[in-house]
Amino acid sequence: MLLSRWCPPPQAPKRFNTWFFVGAAPEVHDVEVDGGEIDDHQWIRPLDAIRRREAGEIAFIPPTWLTLHQLSEYPNVADAIEAVDHSTPRLWVTRLVKASDGTPCTVWAPDAAHESGDLDTPGPRNRLVMAEDGWRYEASYPAT
């Protein structure tokens, strides 16, 4: 089931639409690590992946980080599938902005800064602040 589609910012050197799906893994699964599209492979729970990223063991791009946080809210695969089945897939069109202190920020509609790029614009929030001391998602409504 389709959870979301993410569009990279226009200034990205390579632009790939990213689609996230939710489903149960089959009992038997072979994943081929090809060194191109897939550098490594491991089945891991969302919260465990988040903890490993916080420990500096693995890296994520913003869509993966936010999607894992969304999925970590569900206690099991069945609950995640049920929730996704009853929701509308989200389109996230990314805009990169720097805060006045130089901190990178990704902004998505309907964030007030999505069109203007001004992070101080009053209004709704839907952004990921990527500070050196940790990433922080700010939203005026749930991400799901």
Secondary structure, 3 states (H helix, E strand, C coil): CEEEEEECCCCCCCCCCEEEECCCCCCCCCCCCCCCCCCCCCCCCHHHHHHHHHCCCCCCCHHHHHHHHHHCCCCCHHHHHHHHHCCCCEEEECEEEECCCCCEEEECCCCCHHHHCCCCCCCCCEEEEEECCEEEEEECCCCC
